[in-house]
Amino acid sequence: MVSEAGTKLHTEQYNWAGNLRYAAAELREPATVADLQDLVAAAPKLRALGSRHSFNRIADTPGVLVSLEHLAPAIDVDPASMTVTVSGGTRYGTLAAELQRQGYALHNLASLPHISVAGAVATATHGSGDRNGNLATAVAGLEIVTADGGILTARRGDAGFDGMVVNLGALGVVSSLTLDIEPTFAVSQTVFEDLDWDRVLENFDDVTSSAYSVSLFTDWSGDRIAQAWLKSRAAADPEAEPKQTEFFGGSPATEPRHPIAGVPGTTCTQQFGVPGPWSDRLAHFRMEFTPSKGDELQSEYLVPREHAVDAIQAMRRLSHLVTPLLLVSEVRTMAADSLWLSPNYHTDGIGLHLTWRQDQPAVEAVLPVIEAELAPFGARPHWGKLFDGDAASLTPLYPRFADFKALAERLDPEGKFRNSFLDRAVFGS
């Protein structure tokens, strides 16, 4: 059925993995920013819904869910400032293809190109690379539809801007973002298999700095790492570069690989060191295929780089609990930033990503154990994935946590955008 302003109404909305049903009675899909403003102003309770790739209730509300998926992507490149402005619901794959067509690039992409720009930024979602900040670090400006239906415009350098970028949806609905871009570049991706854990940990900095982006895939059992994915900026003459035949005990894969054992690699981005556009290599999965596995759960913990090896060893000690529940786990790195609620606020870090089998009671039972084991290392959970911690445990991990709460309370004094997730993870005592 269609309502005023051409907005569609729906019921029975689920997230991407199907592990939760949203409590909202309806989902509205405005066609214009003006429609969005009217919806926000009129709704007592409202939350923005991105590409539904969150595994917890961060996007949920008992009120109205609003999706920006049907707003025009409006990809507007400004060559003078080297930025691009897009609507919040634009998916990274759509944006990347258009930027590549025009000769530009983003500095990084997440594993999935299917996720929305605003949703990924709001939760500090990231790609990988020692020198690469998460996706939110590319944000040079944003426009937020606030609780009264007005539009707040903020630019990098403005007071409070670093608190507005990773916003958890608590400040309003991000209608558009302006992102830094750079000239396009080529990437080649090579997969190595069966690496030696001891060699990797003894040379961890050398491993993660060996390419523009490095991902290690493991189930935490045994003394071998299943796969290492190396994404390198391609040389001007790739044929002049010697082929690497060994990587810390691992050998090159002989057929396309998927991170999850037994799943065909045909849905993954091009491997075997074949150079291609950044837009077709930096993500793990191809835009034209259903991403990853689908019937899964995810958690992730971001740990300061100085504790990387100790945190990895802690996870290996938990193998007896973790491995039976896993599809696969990924270790990757990211650079420090200045965004208040970024898990990499003022610290280079590593991500310990866990893709679980869809057994939520069993997964939720093991999360407190993992978090207790990683607590000495200051592990911060990914905002959009499953974790057990609450505001009491998270507050000490973020020096600007109180500043963010004050910002949210100023912009949304009536709590229009508050939900059970925010009450537990941010606003609880």
Salt bridges, closest charged atoms under 4 A:
GLU4 OE2 - ARG28 NH1 2.90
GLU12 OE2 - ARG21 NH1 3.53
GLU26 OE2 - ARG28 NE 2.65
GLU29 OE1 - HIS10 NE2 3.66
GLU29 OE1 - HIS70 NE2 3.41
ASP60 OD2 - ARG57 NH1 2.66
GLU69 OE2 - ARG91 NH2 3.45
GLU98 OE2 - ARG101 NH2 2.72
ASP130 OD1 - ARG305 NH1 3.13
ASP180 OD2 - ARG156 NH2 2.82
GLU182 OE2 - ARG233 NH2 2.76
GLU193 OE2 - ARG257 NE 2.63
ASP194 OD1 - ARG224 NE 3.29
ASP196 OD2 - ARG224 NH1 3.08
ASP205 OD1 - ARG305 NH2 2.85
GLU246 OE2 - ARG199 NH1 2.93
GLU255 OE2 - ARG257 NH1 3.66
GLU300 OE2 - HIS126 NE2 3.00
GLU300 OE2 - ARG332 NE 3.61
GLU300 OE1 - LYS385 NZ 3.29
GLU306 OE2 - HIS307 NE2 3.72
GLU330 OE2 - HIS284 NE2 2.88
GLU330 OE1 - ARG332 NH1 3.56
GLU373 OE2 - ARG317 NH2 3.41
ASP403 OD2 - ARG400 NE 2.40
ASP423 OD1 - ARG418 NE 2.86
